[in-house]
């Protein structure tokens, strides 16, 4: 009779494979894992902190709202006209997806 274990150590202890459930008992500690303090501010510039899920949703909603106005497709077989191209640029600028003219 043979038995294949889901959790094992190989390569002289350099690699441990968890194929089952890893349970960390109360009071135990894990070292070597990078953690970050959660911040709830989109304006933080601290690279050692992580954005909260709440602020991540705020950011996603803000990005989703940045949609350029619909620009009609060119009906010509050739390249877009100057007017069509300029209309596209204006739509991108109005949506905040391109910097406005200086």
Residue pairs with C-beta under 8 A, 6 or more apart in sequence:
5 19
6 18
6 19
6 20
7 16
7 17
7 18
7 19
7 20
7 22
8 16
8 17
8 19
9 15
9 16
9 17
10 16
10 17
24 30
36 48
36 49
36 50
37 48
37 49
37 50
38 49
38 50
38 51
38 52
39 46
39 49
39 50
39 51
39 52
39 55
40 52
40 54
40 55
41 55
42 51
42 55
42 58
42 59
44 51
51 59
66 95
66 96
66 97
67 95
68 91
68 92
68 94
68 95
68 97
69 91
69 94
69 95
70 91
71 84
71 87
71 88
71 91
72 84
74 80
74 81
74 84
80 88
89 98
92 98
93 99
93 100
93 101
